[in-house]
Amino acid sequence: MKKLLLIAGVISSLAGCSGITHNDDVYTAHAESFNIVGLQIPGNTQDRAMELVPEGATVDTIQSTNSDTDSALGIMNRILGVDYVQVGGKKQ
């Protein structure tokens, strides 16, 4: 039981990161969260990724994992999985 809790703790801490890469023209921001029974830890991935978008930049693409309730993969990811959002665009 202790090993299971340790593994769950390590996975949830690794899954809760976000960051941005950019150059003079373009950027890519990303965020990950650990899903357990519909709860995102440490929080909403899309909100966290959008917070990293540079001020005045355009958002050209948003990619994310399936987390809807219309598909089997989305339902399984909501129960136990990792949610990932990537936002990309051009700087002004």
C-alpha positions in Angstrom: 0.0 0.0 0.0 2.9 2.4 0.8 4.5 1.7 -2.6 1.2 2.4 -4.3 0.8 5.8 -2.5 4.4 6.6 -3.3 4.0 5.9 -7.0 0.8 7.9 -7.1 2.5 10.8 -5.5 5.5 10.7 -7.9 3.2 10.5 -10.9 1.0 13.4 -9.7 4.0 15.6 -9.0 5.6 14.9 -12.4 2.3 15.5 -14.3 1.7 19.0 -12.8 4.1 21.1 -14.8 3.9 23.9 -17.4 6.3 25.9 -19.5 6.9 28.0 -22.6 9.5 28.0 -25.4 9.8 30.9 -27.7 12.1 32.9 -30.1 11.6 36.3 -31.7 8.6 35.3 -33.8 6.7 32.3 -32.3 6.0 30.6 -29.0 4.7 27.3 -27.7 3.2 27.0 -24.2 2.2 23.8 -22.5 0.7 22.5 -19.3 0.0 19.1 -17.8 -2.2 17.9 -15.0 -2.9 14.5 -13.4 -6.6 13.4 -13.6 -8.1 11.3 -10.9 -11.8 10.8 -11.0 -12.5 14.0 -12.9 -10.3 16.2 -10.6 -7.3 17.9 -12.3 -4.2 18.2 -10.1 -2.8 20.9 -9.8 -5.5 22.6 -11.8 -7.1 23.4 -15.2 -4.5 22.7 -17.9 -6.0 25.1 -20.5 -6.1 28.0 -18.1 -2.5 27.3 -17.0 -1.3 27.1 -20.6 -3.1 30.3 -21.6 -1.6 32.2 -18.7 1.9 31.6 -20.3 0.9 33.1 -23.6 3.0 36.3 -24.2 1.0 39.5 -23.9 -0.3 40.6 -27.3 0.5 37.3 -29.0 -1.9 35.5 -31.3 -3.2 32.0 -30.5 -3.0 29.9 -33.7 -3.3 26.3 -32.4 -4.5 24.6 -29.3 -3.9 20.8 -28.9 -5.1 18.7 -26.0 -5.6 15.2 -24.9 -9.1 13.6 -25.0 -10.9 14.5 -21.8 -14.5 14.7 -23.1 -17.3 12.4 -21.9 -18.4 11.4 -25.4 -15.6 8.9 -26.1 -14.3 5.9 -24.2 -10.7 7.3 -24.3 -11.9 10.6 -22.9 -13.8 8.9 -20.1 -10.9 6.7 -19.2 -8.5 9.7 -19.1 -10.9 11.6 -16.8 -11.0 8.7 -14.4 -7.2 8.2 -14.2 -4.8 9.8 -16.7 -2.7 12.8 -17.6 -4.2 15.9 -19.3 -2.0 17.8 -21.7 -2.6 21.2 -23.4 -0.3 22.9 -25.9 -0.9 26.4 -27.2 1.1 27.9 -30.1 1.1 31.1 -32.0 3.0 34.2 -33.2 4.3 37.1 -31.2 3.3 40.6 -32.2 
